[in-house]
Amino acid sequence: MSQEQQIAIEERFARVFNDKSFKERLPSADFEKYINAKKKLSFQKHDTIFEDGETPKGVYVLEKGAAKLSKSGAFGKDQILRFIKEGDIIGYRSLLCGENFQAKAEAMTDIEATFLPADVFMYLLEIDPQLSFVMLQKISYELGESSNTITFLAQKTVRERLAEILLLLEQKLGVDPEGFIKISLTREEIANIIGTATESAIRLISEFKGDNLIEVDGRNIKILNHDKLMKLGHVVL
C-alpha cells in the first residue's frame, strides 16, 4: 500500500472517531452513552498498556505519544510486531475475535490515550456504519502489513531489512524539527525488528553511518539519503 493510501485511511478514521463526528451522527442517547463511557488515560514511558494474555476490557486510541506491540518468544526474547503512533487504535482485534490479547502493548514515550470500554465500542460498531467501514479499512490495512512483514523477514538480507525498517519508521512516525525519526530505539530493539543479533545491528548501523546514509546521535537516527536506502532495501514507498 502506498503512503498516500495509508494516510487516507488514517485521516478517514480520525474524521469518524471523534466527539464532534459522533455527536453529528449518533442519536443523543447513544452519544451520551459514548461520552459517559470513555476515559482519558495517561501512561509514562515504559508503562504497560496491556499484557499478552490479558482479557480485553476495551480499546485504546492514542492521542499523544508512541507505543509498541511485542510478543515474547520461546526463549523469553521479545519480538516487536509493530509500532503505534498518535491517532492509532489498539486492542480491537482480540476484542472482535473474543480472545485474550496476543501481544503486549508498551509505551515508548509518555502517552495520552482515550479508553473506550468493550461493550460501548461493540455497540457503536453495530449502530454506526461509518465507524464499521473505517474499522474494516484499518483491519484490511494491518492484515496487509502483516503479510509484508512475513515477506520482509523471509526474503530480504539483514542489510536490506535495516534499510527498509528505517524508511518505514520515518514514514509511519515522522521526524522531529531536526529531521531525526520520532522515536529512539536501542540497538537491541532495532536488532529485534530486523531479526538479527544486537552485534550485527550495531555493525550495520555503523556501516550505514560511514556510507553517509544516516546520521546517528545516540539512539536517534536521521536518514540522509533516502534514494540510496530505497535502492538498498528494494523499497517502494
Summary of the structure (lengths in Angstrom):
residues: 237
radius of gyration: 18.9
end to end distance: 8.1
largest distance: 61.3
contacts: 682
relative contact order: 0.13
helix: 50%
strand: 22%
